[in-house]
Amino acid sequence: MVQAELTKSPPRRFRHPSTTPDTFLQLTEKLLIRRKLTEDEIARYGSYLWVGDPLADRVAQELREIGMPRAMAALDAALGGNVPPEAPPALRELMATVVEDPPWLDRSLLDDGARLAQRAGPFADYVLSCISLMGGYRSSAANKPIAFTGQLQYMAPRRLAETAKFGYDVTRTGAMAVGACGFRAALRVRLMHAHVRLMLDKSPRWRHEEWGLPINQADLAATNVLFSAVFLTGLRILGLQISDRESLGTMHLWRYIGWLMGIEEELLPTNEEEGIRLAYLAGATQPPADEDSRRLGQALARVPLERATTPPEKILGWLEMQLRSGFTRIVLGDRAGDDLGLPNTPFKFAVFLTAPAVFMVETLRRLIPGATQLAVKLGNSLQKAVVEQALEGKEPTYIPPQRLHPGIALA
């Protein structure tokens, strides 16, 4: 496994924030970054491009050695709270680590964050797919593990459904209790990442000096803030009103999710301001988009059309594609939309019409007793229906791919 001390020079993908001409990032810096990034901060983040998750990698290697059927049985038993005596040593070590709460964990804050995610209803999926996922795919280095496995380009509707299910599972009230659905999902994804990291690290097609370590700490942390701090920003743009407690709860929830998924505590923000700062740092140091960015972005954008079967559904799917692509352009900028190959139509301005209406409804919610609790229940029900429809009765298995996709021609 290619690992490095934090003093190792970052791979060629890393670029200094002062060299990026991205208008969106410049605007973010002016509006949201209150203190200039320091050279030490920038260098340290770049060094994490060489750091992986050694414990999870050992678990993945030991599970691979005993064969997939026995590995999945051992993992299922361990996540259910009953680590079998014959389980690989690294798996026993991992479970012993995660069943103890970190000292900073406040479970009441986890529930506050979960309730906001539920209250957001369909808006949550909208932000996560249009902003969080699209923003991650734009990086020509961070998108490589997905491109190598071919799981989005060739299975976009299924992968998006499984991602939505993961987001749903980890944001239910009480879902992050030890052994609960969100807790199990976070660890399954962590080990799936480890399996893919092992495959890519051994592949002659992986360009270490250019991209760093596959699924490294820097990219994991960047993804985490896309699902937390950037998620909050997206909800606000859509018109939702978010309290300070809900903001802190969201960041705390994803800090714990990130901790379970093996992200270094130093890279996990404690509040929204820190999260935006890290999101800016990650975005400003990423390499520009490439052809894989475009393929992945188009595959994700076309999911509504891929799911449509009848002529009316295809019309609605086309309209949804325009609206979602437009929201990506409004938030991430037209340059990002062009990089991702998204259509550029007047539909992108629809959010300026809908956001004021949502804001008015949100004002009433805050004024009417019991309305917030009702919004949480309604949002939860709508999210559940959307996820179940997308899954089509097939629950995610989190079984990692067993080979790299041969059809991917990487830039």
C-alpha positions as CSV (number, residue, x, y, z in Angstrom):
1,M,0.0,0.0,0.0
2,V,1.3,3.4,-1.0
3,Q,1.3,5.4,2.2
4,A,3.4,8.5,3.2
5,E,4.3,10.7,6.0
6,L,2.5,14.1,6.1
7,T,5.7,15.7,4.9
8,K,5.6,14.0,1.5
9,S,5.0,16.4,-1.4
10,P,1.5,16.2,-2.8
11,P,0.9,14.5,-6.1
12,R,0.7,16.5,-9.3
13,R,-3.1,16.8,-9.1
14,F,-2.7,19.3,-6.2
15,R,-2.7,23.0,-7.1
16,H,-2.3,26.0,-4.9
17,P,-5.5,27.9,-4.2
18,S,-3.9,31.2,-5.5
19,T,-3.7,29.7,-9.0
20,T,-7.3,28.8,-9.5
21,P,-9.4,31.1,-11.7
22,D,-12.7,29.6,-10.8
23,T,-15.3,32.4,-10.4
24,F,-17.5,30.4,-8.0
25,L,-14.5,29.6,-5.7
26,Q,-13.4,33.3,-5.8
27,L,-17.0,34.3,-4.8
28,T,-17.0,31.7,-2.0
29,E,-13.7,33.1,-0.7
30,K,-15.0,36.7,-0.7
31,L,-18.3,35.9,1.0
32,L,-17.7,32.9,3.3
33,I,-14.0,32.5,4.1
34,R,-13.3,34.9,6.9
35,R,-9.7,34.1,7.4
36,K,-7.2,33.6,4.6
37,L,-5.8,30.1,4.2
38,T,-2.4,29.7,5.6
39,E,0.5,27.9,3.7
40,D,0.7,25.3,6.5
41,E,-3.0,24.6,6.2
42,I,-2.8,24.2,2.4
43,A,0.3,22.0,2.6
44,R,-1.1,19.8,5.3
45,Y,-4.3,19.2,3.4
46,G,-2.3,18.3,0.3
47,S,-0.3,15.8,2.2
48,Y,-3.5,13.9,3.1
49,L,-3.7,12.9,-0.6
50,W,-1.2,10.2,0.4
51,V,-3.0,8.9,3.5
52,G,-5.6,6.1,3.4
53,D,-7.3,4.1,6.1
54,P,-4.9,1.4,7.2
55,L,-7.2,-0.4,9.6
56,A,-10.0,-0.7,7.1
57,D,-7.5,-1.8,4.4
58,R,-6.3,-4.7,6.7
59,V,-9.9,-5.7,7.3
60,A,-10.6,-5.7,3.5
61,Q,-7.5,-7.7,2.8
62,E,-8.3,-10.3,5.5
63,L,-11.9,-10.6,4.4
64,R,-10.7,-11.1,0.8
65,E,-8.5,-13.9,1.9
66,I,-11.3,-15.9,3.4
67,G,-13.5,-15.6,0.4
68,M,-16.6,-13.4,-0.3
69,P,-19.3,-15.7,1.2
70,R,-17.5,-16.2,4.5
71,A,-16.4,-12.5,4.5
72,M,-20.0,-11.2,4.1
73,A,-21.3,-13.6,6.8
74,A,-18.6,-12.5,9.2
75,L,-19.2,-8.8,8.4
76,D,-23.0,-9.2,8.8
77,A,-22.5,-10.9,12.2
78,A,-20.0,-8.3,13.4
79,L,-22.2,-5.3,12.4
80,G,-25.1,-7.0,14.2
81,G,-23.1,-6.9,17.4
82,N,-22.0,-10.5,17.4
83,V,-18.4,-10.7,16.2
84,P,-17.8,-14.4,15.5
85,P,-14.7,-16.0,17.2
86,E,-13.4,-16.9,13.7
87,A,-13.7,-13.4,12.4
88,P,-10.4,-11.9,11.0
89,P,-8.3,-10.1,13.7
90,A,-8.5,-6.8,11.9
91,L,-12.4,-6.9,11.8
92,R,-12.4,-7.6,15.6
93,E,-10.1,-4.6,16.1
94,L,-12.2,-2.4,13.9
95,M,-15.4,-3.3,15.8
96,A,-13.8,-2.8,19.1
97,T,-12.8,0.7,18.0
98,V,-16.2,1.9,16.7
99,V,-18.5,0.5,19.4
100,E,-17.1,3.1,21.8
101,D,-18.3,6.6,21.3
102,P,-15.6,9.2,20.7
103,P,-15.3,11.7,23.7
104,W,-16.8,14.6,21.7
105,L,-20.0,12.8,20.6
106,D,-23.3,14.4,21.6
107,R,-26.1,12.0,20.5
108,S,-28.8,14.7,21.1
109,L,-27.0,16.8,18.4
110,L,-27.1,13.8,16.1
111,D,-30.9,13.7,16.3
112,D,-31.1,17.5,15.6
113,G,-29.1,17.0,12.4
114,A,-31.2,13.9,11.4
115,R,-34.5,15.9,11.9
116,L,-33.3,18.6,9.6
117,A,-32.4,16.1,6.9
118,Q,-35.9,14.6,7.3
119,R,-37.6,17.9,7.3
120,A,-35.9,18.8,4.1
121,G,-37.9,16.0,2.4
122,P,-37.3,15.8,-1.4
123,F,-35.1,18.9,-1.2
124,A,-32.4,16.8,0.5
125,D,-32.1,14.5,-2.5
126,Y,-32.2,17.5,-4.8
127,V,-29.2,19.1,-3.1
128,L,-27.2,15.9,-2.7
129,S,-27.5,14.9,-6.3
130,C,-27.3,18.3,-8.0
131,I,-24.7,19.9,-5.8
132,S,-22.9,17.4,-3.6
133,L,-22.4,14.6,-6.1
134,M,-22.0,16.8,-9.1
135,G,-19.5,18.9,-7.2
136,G,-17.4,15.8,-6.4
137,Y,-17.5,14.5,-10.0
138,R,-16.0,17.7,-11.3
139,S,-12.6,16.8,-9.8
140,S,-10.6,15.0,-12.5
141,A,-8.7,13.1,-9.7
142,A,-11.4,12.5,-7.1
143,N,-13.7,11.0,-9.8
144,K,-11.2,8.4,-10.9
145,P,-12.3,5.5,-8.5
146,I,-15.9,5.9,-9.7
147,A,-14.7,6.0,-13.3
148,F,-12.5,2.9,-12.9
149,T,-15.3,0.8,-11.5
150,G,-17.8,2.0,-14.1
151,Q,-20.5,2.0,-11.4
152,L,-22.0,5.4,-12.3
153,Q,-21.5,5.6,-16.1
154,Y,-23.0,2.1,-16.7
155,M,-25.3,1.8,-13.7
156,A,-26.3,5.3,-13.0
157,P,-29.9,4.8,-11.8
158,R,-28.9,2.0,-9.5
159,R,-25.9,3.7,-8.0
160,L,-27.9,6.9,-7.4
161,A,-30.6,4.8,-5.7
162,E,-28.1,3.2,-3.4
163,T,-26.5,6.5,-2.6
164,A,-29.9,7.9,-1.7
165,K,-30.5,4.9,0.5
166,F,-27.2,5.4,2.3
167,G,-28.1,9.1,2.8
168,Y,-31.6,8.0,4.1
169,D,-30.2,5.4,6.4
170,V,-27.6,7.6,8.1
171,T,-30.0,10.6,8.6
172,R,-32.9,8.9,10.5
173,T,-33.5,9.7,14.1
174,G,-31.5,7.2,16.2
175,A,-30.0,5.5,13.1
176,M,-26.4,6.1,14.3
177,A,-26.8,4.1,17.5
178,V,-24.4,1.2,17.6
179,G,-25.8,-1.6,15.5
180,A,-28.5,0.6,13.9
181,C,-29.1,0.9,10.2
182,G,-27.0,4.1,9.7
183,F,-24.2,2.8,11.8
184,R,-24.0,-0.4,9.8
185,A,-24.3,1.5,6.5
186,A,-21.4,3.8,7.3
187,L,-19.1,0.9,8.1
188,R,-20.1,-1.1,5.1
189,V,-19.3,1.8,2.8
190,R,-16.0,2.3,4.7
191,L,-15.0,-1.3,3.9
192,M,-16.2,-1.0,0.3
193,H,-13.9,2.0,-0.1
194,A,-11.1,-0.1,1.4
195,H,-11.7,-2.9,-1.1
196,V,-11.7,-0.5,-4.1
197,R,-8.6,1.2,-2.7
198,L,-6.7,-2.1,-2.6
199,M,-7.7,-2.9,-6.2
200,L,-6.8,0.5,-7.5
201,D,-3.5,0.7,-5.5
202,K,-2.4,-2.5,-7.2
203,S,-3.5,-1.6,-10.7
204,P,-0.9,-0.5,-13.2
205,R,-3.5,1.9,-14.5
206,W,-3.5,4.0,-11.3
207,R,-1.2,7.0,-11.6
208,H,0.1,7.4,-8.1
209,E,2.4,10.3,-8.7
210,E,-0.4,12.2,-10.5
211,W,-3.5,11.3,-8.4
212,G,-2.0,10.2,-5.0
213,L,-3.5,7.3,-3.0
214,P,-6.9,6.0,-4.2
215,I,-9.8,7.2,-2.0
216,N,-7.5,9.1,0.2
217,Q,-8.2,11.1,3.3
218,A,-8.3,14.5,1.5
219,D,-11.0,13.3,-0.9
220,L,-13.0,11.5,1.8
221,A,-13.0,14.7,3.9
222,A,-14.0,16.7,0.8
223,T,-16.9,14.4,0.2
224,N,-18.0,14.6,3.9
225,V,-18.3,18.4,3.7
226,L,-20.2,18.2,0.4
227,F,-22.8,16.2,2.4
228,S,-22.8,18.5,5.4
229,A,-21.7,22.2,5.0
230,V,-22.4,22.4,1.3
231,F,-25.7,20.5,1.8
232,L,-26.8,23.2,4.2
233,T,-25.9,25.9,1.7
234,G,-27.9,24.2,-1.0
235,L,-31.0,23.9,1.3
236,R,-30.8,27.6,2.1
237,I,-30.6,28.5,-1.6
238,L,-33.8,26.5,-2.1
239,G,-35.5,28.6,0.6
240,L,-35.3,26.5,3.7
241,Q,-34.7,28.3,7.0
242,I,-32.2,26.5,9.2
243,S,-31.6,27.3,12.9
244,D,-28.2,27.4,14.5
245,R,-29.0,24.2,16.4
246,E,-29.9,22.4,13.1
247,S,-26.7,23.6,11.5
248,L,-24.6,22.4,14.3
249,G,-26.5,19.1,14.5
250,T,-26.0,18.5,10.8
251,M,-22.2,19.1,11.1
252,H,-22.0,16.9,14.2
253,L,-24.0,14.1,12.5
254,W,-21.6,14.1,9.5
255,R,-18.6,14.4,11.8
256,Y,-19.6,11.2,13.5
257,I,-20.5,9.5,10.1
258,G,-17.0,10.6,8.9
259,W,-15.4,9.2,12.0
260,L,-17.1,5.9,11.5
261,M,-16.0,5.9,7.9
262,G,-12.3,6.3,8.9
263,I,-11.7,10.0,8.3
264,E,-9.0,11.5,10.5
265,E,-10.6,13.6,13.3
266,E,-8.4,16.6,12.3
267,L,-10.2,16.7,8.9
268,L,-13.7,16.6,10.4
269,P,-15.2,20.1,10.9
270,T,-17.1,20.8,14.1
271,N,-19.3,23.6,12.7
272,E,-20.6,25.0,9.4
273,E,-18.0,27.7,9.1
274,E,-15.2,25.2,9.4
275,G,-17.0,23.0,6.9
276,I,-17.3,25.7,4.3
277,R,-13.6,26.6,4.8
278,L,-12.6,23.0,4.1
279,A,-15.0,22.8,1.1
280,Y,-13.3,25.8,-0.3
281,L,-9.8,24.4,0.4
282,A,-10.7,21.1,-1.3
283,G,-12.3,22.8,-4.3
284,A,-9.6,25.3,-4.8
285,T,-6.8,22.7,-4.8
286,Q,-8.6,20.1,-7.0
287,P,-7.4,19.7,-10.6
288,P,-9.7,20.9,-13.4
289,A,-12.5,18.7,-14.9
290,D,-11.7,16.2,-17.6
291,E,-13.7,13.9,-19.9
292,D,-14.5,11.5,-17.1
293,S,-16.1,14.5,-15.2
294,R,-18.3,15.1,-18.3
295,R,-19.2,11.4,-18.6
296,L,-20.1,11.1,-15.0
297,G,-22.0,14.3,-14.9
298,Q,-24.1,13.5,-17.9
299,A,-24.8,10.0,-16.6
300,L,-26.1,11.4,-13.3
301,A,-28.1,14.1,-15.0
302,R,-29.8,11.6,-17.3
303,V,-31.1,9.4,-14.4
304,P,-34.6,10.9,-14.5
305,L,-34.8,10.0,-18.2
306,E,-33.3,6.5,-17.7
307,R,-36.0,5.7,-15.1
308,A,-38.9,6.9,-17.4
309,T,-40.8,4.2,-19.4
310,T,-43.9,5.8,-20.8
311,P,-44.1,8.9,-23.0
312,P,-45.6,11.1,-20.2
313,E,-42.8,9.9,-17.8
314,K,-40.2,10.7,-20.4
315,I,-41.5,14.3,-20.7
316,L,-41.5,14.7,-17.0
317,G,-38.0,13.1,-16.9
318,W,-36.7,15.6,-19.4
319,L,-38.2,18.5,-17.4
320,E,-36.6,17.2,-14.2
321,M,-33.3,16.8,-16.0
322,Q,-33.4,20.5,-17.0
323,L,-34.4,21.7,-13.6
324,R,-31.7,19.7,-11.8
325,S,-29.0,20.6,-14.3
326,G,-30.1,24.3,-13.9
327,F,-29.8,24.1,-10.2
328,T,-26.3,22.8,-10.5
329,R,-25.4,25.7,-12.8
330,I,-26.9,28.3,-10.5
331,V,-25.1,27.0,-7.4
332,L,-21.8,25.7,-8.9
333,G,-21.7,28.1,-11.8
334,D,-21.9,27.8,-15.6
335,R,-18.3,26.8,-15.9
336,A,-19.0,23.8,-13.7
337,G,-22.1,23.0,-15.8
338,D,-20.1,23.1,-19.0
339,D,-17.4,20.9,-17.4
340,L,-20.1,18.4,-16.5
341,G,-21.8,18.5,-19.9
342,L,-25.1,19.7,-18.4
343,P,-27.7,21.4,-20.6
344,N,-27.9,25.2,-20.2
345,T,-31.5,26.4,-20.5
346,P,-33.7,29.1,-18.9
347,F,-35.0,26.5,-16.6
348,K,-32.0,27.2,-14.4
349,F,-33.7,30.4,-13.2
350,A,-36.7,28.4,-11.8
351,V,-35.1,28.4,-8.3
352,F,-35.5,32.2,-8.2
353,L,-39.3,31.7,-8.5
354,T,-39.6,28.7,-6.1
355,A,-37.2,29.8,-3.4
356,P,-39.3,32.8,-2.2
357,A,-42.4,30.5,-2.0
358,V,-40.5,27.9,0.0
359,F,-39.2,30.7,2.3
360,M,-42.7,31.9,3.0
361,V,-43.9,28.4,3.8
362,E,-40.9,28.0,6.1
363,T,-41.8,31.3,7.9
364,L,-45.3,29.9,8.6
365,R,-43.7,26.6,9.8
366,R,-41.7,28.5,12.4
367,L,-44.7,30.5,13.6
368,I,-47.3,27.7,13.9
369,P,-46.9,25.4,16.9
370,G,-46.3,21.8,16.0
371,A,-45.6,22.6,12.3
372,T,-41.9,21.7,12.5
373,Q,-42.7,18.2,13.9
374,L,-45.3,17.7,11.2
375,A,-42.7,18.8,8.5
376,V,-40.3,16.2,9.9
377,K,-42.8,13.4,9.7
378,L,-44.0,14.5,6.2
379,G,-40.5,14.9,4.9
380,N,-39.5,11.5,6.3
381,S,-42.5,9.8,4.6
382,L,-41.7,11.5,1.2
383,Q,-38.1,10.5,1.4
384,K,-38.9,6.9,2.2
385,A,-41.3,6.7,-0.7
386,V,-38.8,8.2,-3.2
387,V,-36.0,5.8,-2.0
388,E,-38.2,2.7,-2.1
389,Q,-39.4,3.6,-5.6
390,A,-35.8,4.1,-6.8
391,L,-34.6,0.8,-5.3
392,E,-37.4,-1.1,-6.9
393,G,-37.4,-3.6,-4.1
394,K,-33.7,-4.4,-4.3
395,E,-31.9,-3.3,-1.2
396,P,-28.2,-2.2,-1.4
397,T,-25.8,-5.1,-0.8
398,Y,-22.6,-2.9,-0.4
399,I,-20.7,-5.7,-2.1
400,P,-17.7,-4.1,-3.6
401,P,-16.9,-4.5,-7.3
402,Q,-14.6,-7.5,-8.0
403,R,-12.8,-6.0,-11.0
404,L,-12.1,-2.7,-12.7
405,H,-14.2,-1.8,-15.7
406,P,-12.3,-2.6,-18.9
407,G,-14.2,0.0,-21.0
408,I,-13.1,3.1,-19.2
409,A,-10.6,5.1,-21.2
410,L,-9.2,7.6,-18.6
411,A,-8.0,11.0,-19.6
